[in-house]
Amino acid sequence: MTPSHREWTIDSNTLHFEPPDVLWVEFRGVLTLQGATRIVDIYRELGESRPFFMMADMTEAEPLDPETGRYISEHVRSQWLQGIVYIGARLVHKALARGIVLAAHLTELTDESALAKIHFVSTKDQAQELLFQLRAR
């Protein structure tokens, strides 16, 4: 069953699910470990119903602390995601995103294709265009 339209606010971050398969996330400020656990629960709930695309606006996000990054790498499963598009990510975010996936791969929690699912763009318009291309594949 496809999840319906839903919205969440966790810490200063907002998540907005658009059926059938897009989760828009605006990361703002620091993501706490408690917030990360709630977000991972949402990813699990959505991804177990149907793999989804995550469109993550990083323009106002702070880097993750090591404990939060470790939690995410140990609990997010690549099979939940069709792709991740980071919007406005700074170099530190790009390194952390790839590092989390690499750590999950090294601990055999994700497959080799997980890195290929990560994309970076500068604007929301570019993200929507990329989503169109990813769906066409």
Secondary structure as the mmCIF struct_conf table of DSSP 4:
data_model
#
loop_
_struct_conf.conf_type_id
_struct_conf.id
_struct_conf.beg_label_comp_id
_struct_conf.beg_label_asym_id
_struct_conf.beg_label_seq_id
_struct_conf.end_label_comp_id
_struct_conf.end_label_asym_id
_struct_conf.end_label_seq_id
HELX_LH_PP_P HELX_LH_PP_P1 THR A 2 HIS A 5
STRN STRN1 ARG A 6 ILE A 10
TURN_TY1_P TURN_TY1_P1 ASP A 11 SER A 12
STRN STRN2 ASN A 13 GLU A 18
TURN_TY1_P TURN_TY1_P2 PRO A 19 ASP A 21
STRN STRN3 VAL A 22 GLY A 29
HELX_LH_PP_P HELX_LH_PP_P2 VAL A 30 THR A 32
HELX_RH_AL_P HELX_RH_AL_P1 LEU A 33 SER A 49
BEND BEND1 ARG A 50 ARG A 50
STRN STRN4 PHE A 52 ALA A 61
HELX_LH_PP_P HELX_LH_PP_P3 GLU A 62 ASP A 65
HELX_RH_AL_P HELX_RH_AL_P2 PRO A 66 HIS A 75
HELX_RH_3T_P HELX_RH_3T_P1 SER A 78 TRP A 80
STRN STRN5 LEU A 81 ILE A 87
BEND BEND2 GLY A 88 GLY A 88
HELX_RH_AL_P HELX_RH_AL_P3 LEU A 91 LEU A 106
TURN_TY1_P TURN_TY1_P3 THR A 107 GLU A 108
BEND BEND3 LEU A 109 THR A 110
HELX_RH_3T_P HELX_RH_3T_P2 GLU A 112 LYS A 117
STRN STRN6 ILE A 118 VAL A 121
BEND BEND4 SER A 122 THR A 123
HELX_RH_AL_P HELX_RH_AL_P4 LYS A 124 ALA A 136
#
